[in-house]
Amino acid sequence: MLKKILIANRGEIAVRVINACKEMSIPTLAVYSTADRKSLHVQMADEAICIGDPPPLESYLNIDKIITVAKERGADAIHPGYGFLAENGDFSARCEQEGIVFIGPNSKALRLVGDKVASRETMTKAKIPIIPGMMTKRVEMKEFKEAAEKIGYPVMIKASAGGGGKGMRVIPSPQELEKGIEAGMREAKSAFGDESVYLEKYIEEPRHVEFQVLADNFGNVVHLYERECSIQRRHQKIVEETPSCAVDDELRTKMGKVATTVIKTASYNNAGTVEFLLDKDRNFYFLEVNARIQVEHPITELVTGVDLVKQQIRIASGEKLSLKQEGIEQRGHAIECRIYAEDPENNFFPSAGKILFMKEPSGPGIRHDCGIYSGSEVPVYYDPILSKVITWAETREDARKRMILALSNYVVLGIKTTIGFLSSVMAHPEFAAGNTQTNFIEKNMSDWANRKKGRRFLDEALIASAVASQTKAVTRRSAVSEKAPGPWLTVGKWSIGEV
Amino acid sequence: MEFEFSIEEQTYKLQVDHKDGKYLIKRDGKEFNVDSQPISENCLSLLVDGKAYTVFIAENQGKKYISVQGEQFCIEEAKADSGARSLAESAALKGVPTIASPMPGKVVKILVAEGDRVKKGQGLVIVEAMKMENEIKSGSGAVVKKINFKEGDLVDAAVPIIELELEEEK
């Protein structure tokens, strides 16, 4: 087993990994930027080392520094979490050279699946269905224009090196292509350090369905069924659930087989996710492999009972997969809502600042994966994810209602969050009916900010505000008279006219 | 006591009478009998005409952040005109529309030049904050009067990046 694990990440995922290590009795080493000294992951780990200034390139993306810290402090493995260096082939190759176990796929497989263009090529050869689009990287605007004409508008710009919606844009017509490519390249460069982008046919009203896969170092591969992640804003997931309402047993078996074939074709090991788009005629297209633990992994853990982070650590330490495909079952239904520091009334603009107070939801079937606490700061430098609420119940309807309850008991004060918005998504009749396509938010939630004008509990909020103000005024008055007597009260007894 | 609160520029007046540990609160012709018990520094238990609400509350820089059953509010005490105004506020008062980022970020691209005529909805500047690019658009037809920053500059929230002059409505 591994001796000490360095967690090259921050926020809720660093906390999640640290907890898994603790349960496995493996010492943990956190790294942090100067903006994160008081972050939760630093408090939770056994050891913590500062690795640089707040900008990611100087800290959480600083490969040399992280490797040096790992060696100095005797960490024999690194867990990269998601984002940052999780899908960076150079980093995983460097770990291999330095004799440090990278808890993730081997660098060759990572490079293949991480390069979305190369993986499309490989998967086409293996007869995996893919979305029509560019098969090679391009840099000249002219070549993008030609490719877009050939594919046919609308087209989608995607970052070759990454996911998470960064660099991704829908281009409805030729006039918007140039601007979109430029912005996509800048975002890709800043998020992944690689500016390459490519174009793909944009499939309208699809569902996003992905399969969780585990593969050991000996060629054993199992899948842990699907997750549907169609509710997205800015092409980034915000609600996920499993099982998918759109997938029946027949389709599930078929897609699961394709997912494991993808993993075998790429000689991929450790945990990974094979993403598909599912169109309304039940055709599915391979999108990409997410070569990391994903934000939404908890829903799979709740329905299958498998701890994916522990599996990652076991596989990385060289253990054989003990799971067999026929032994993995889906039990009940799980939903995840991502709590971001964003303003849903203002186009999901990020909202940094201090969390003045927080109270987390709890109860049967409620899980809360969290990177914040009352009094913590949300820095401007990083992805604004704060936490995730995950509910499990026997049926989808029960899980949905449980989520509404959990969100109504979740308090985060001082910054804007997605809590109220997500609660409205959960309560929406179209969500309840399972009509979840990737344009759900545009289609069903676009008037949400306006509808809030006549919002619930306005009277109660105003009453609470008045009571608080009144109490404060009274306390202040009594404090003045009792504790800080003014000069006229302290001069003693007045005497008039006589000396 | 009387209170005037504002939520997102809308004001609300409340009349509060405190008697025998209970509150009688009037707003908009409605009356509420309120029993309030502090549970902790950030929590009140309200019984409003017998209906129970657990309300969470925190204050920072004159703003009250309140959460009632998952609904969040940011409430400010409406106060008389104060002397000190921020740059953005004074610009807005003078009738000069400005373009500012809602939070600290980096100016990645300026899409217009001084003197340019812009249409409503036209992109003016791209600001990157928390790893996402956000294009800030013009709210109306206007002429770009002044650009206060250049590409690569860091900007604070609510500081005008671009000043506009509105076009006459025709």
Interface residues (C-beta under 8 A of the other chain):
Chain A: K166 A183 R186 E187 S190 A191 R234 A341 D343 N346 N347 F349 P350 S351 A352 K354 L356 F357 K359 S374 V380 Y381 Y382 D383 P384 L407 S408 N409 Y410 V411 V412 L413 G414 K416 T417 I419 G420 S423 R455 R456 F457 L458 D459 E460 A461 L462 I463 A464 S465 A466 V467 A468 S469 Q470 T471 A473 V474
Chain B: M1 F3 F5 I7 Y12 L14 V16 H18 Y23 I25 R27 K30 F32 V34 S36 P38 N42 L44 L46 V48 Y53 V55 F56 I57 A58 E59 N60 K64 Y65 I66 S67 V68 Q69 G70 E71 Q72 F73 I75 E77 P102 M103 P104 G105 V108 K109 I126 E128 A129 M130 K131 M132 E133 N134
